[in-house]
Amino acid sequence: MSKQEFHKSSYSSSGSNCVEVSEGANTLVRDSQNPGTGTLAFSAQEWAHLVRSVSVPR
């Protein structure tokens, strides 16, 4: 199994509460301040839906 590469959003600043993301067969999301506590896994369809739903201006 290869090591997952995680990255933070360019919108994140140091010291902020944010998540890190790793794209692959599934998109993995983890807490940037506590990376060892686990990840959430999203299928491509689930991730696309999540991104669309939070990107819509309100």
DRENDO-1510 file (C-alpha; in Angstrom, 1 decimal, always signed):
<recs>
REC; n; res; u; v; w
REC; 1; MET; +0.0; +0.0; +0.0 .
REC; 2; SER; +1.4; +3.4; -0.9 .
REC; 3; LYS; +1.6; +6.3; +1.5 .
REC; 4; GLN; -1.2; +8.8; +0.9 .
REC; 5; GLU; -0.2; +12.4; +0.1 .
REC; 6; PHE; -2.3; +15.0; +1.9 .
REC; 7; HIS; -2.4; +18.7; +1.3 .
REC; 8; LYS; -4.1; +21.7; +2.8 .
REC; 9; SER; -6.2; +24.2; +0.8 .
REC; 10; SER; -4.5; +27.3; -0.4 .
REC; 11; TYR; -7.2; +29.2; +1.6 .
REC; 12; SER; -5.8; +27.8; +4.8 .
REC; 13; SER; -3.4; +29.8; +7.0 .
REC; 14; SER; -1.1; +28.5; +9.7 .
REC; 15; GLY; -2.8; +27.9; +13.0 .
REC; 16; SER; -6.2; +27.7; +11.5 .
REC; 17; ASN; -8.7; +24.9; +12.0 .
REC; 18; CYS; -8.7; +23.2; +8.7 .
REC; 19; VAL; -8.6; +19.8; +7.0 .
REC; 20; GLU; -6.2; +18.1; +4.7 .
REC; 21; VAL; -7.3; +16.2; +1.6 .
REC; 22; SER; -5.8; +13.3; -0.4 .
REC; 23; GLU; -7.2; +12.5; -3.8 .
REC; 24; GLY; -7.1; +9.1; -5.3 .
REC; 25; ALA; -9.7; +6.3; -5.9 .
REC; 26; ASN; -11.4; +7.8; -2.9 .
REC; 27; THR; -10.9; +11.3; -1.5 .
REC; 28; LEU; -9.7; +11.1; +2.0 .
REC; 29; VAL; -10.1; +14.0; +4.5 .
REC; 30; ARG; -8.4; +14.3; +7.9 .
REC; 31; ASP; -8.0; +16.9; +10.7 .
REC; 32; SER; -4.8; +18.9; +10.0 .
REC; 33; GLN; -4.1; +19.4; +13.7 .
REC; 34; ASN; -4.7; +15.7; +14.6 .
REC; 35; PRO; -3.8; +13.7; +11.5 .
REC; 36; GLY; -3.5; +10.4; +13.4 .
REC; 37; THR; -7.1; +10.3; +14.6 .
REC; 38; GLY; -8.4; +8.9; +11.3 .
REC; 39; THR; -9.8; +9.9; +8.0 .
REC; 40; LEU; -13.2; +10.2; +6.2 .
REC; 41; ALA; -13.4; +8.5; +2.8 .
REC; 42; PHE; -15.6; +9.8; +0.0 .
REC; 43; SER; -16.3; +8.3; -3.4 .
REC; 44; ALA; -15.8; +10.5; -6.4 .
REC; 45; GLN; -19.5; +11.1; -6.6 .
REC; 46; GLU; -19.9; +11.9; -2.9 .
REC; 47; TRP; -16.9; +14.3; -3.0 .
REC; 48; ALA; -18.2; +16.1; -6.1 .
REC; 49; HIS; -21.6; +16.5; -4.4 .
REC; 50; LEU; -20.1; +17.9; -1.2 .
REC; 51; VAL; -17.9; +20.4; -3.1 .
REC; 52; ARG; -20.8; +21.6; -5.2 .
REC; 53; SER; -23.1; +21.9; -2.1 .
REC; 54; VAL; -20.6; +24.1; -0.1 .
REC; 55; SER; -19.5; +26.1; -3.2 .
REC; 56; VAL; -23.0; +27.5; -3.9 .
REC; 57; PRO; -23.3; +31.1; -2.9 .
REC; 58; ARG; -26.1; +31.7; -0.3 .
</recs>
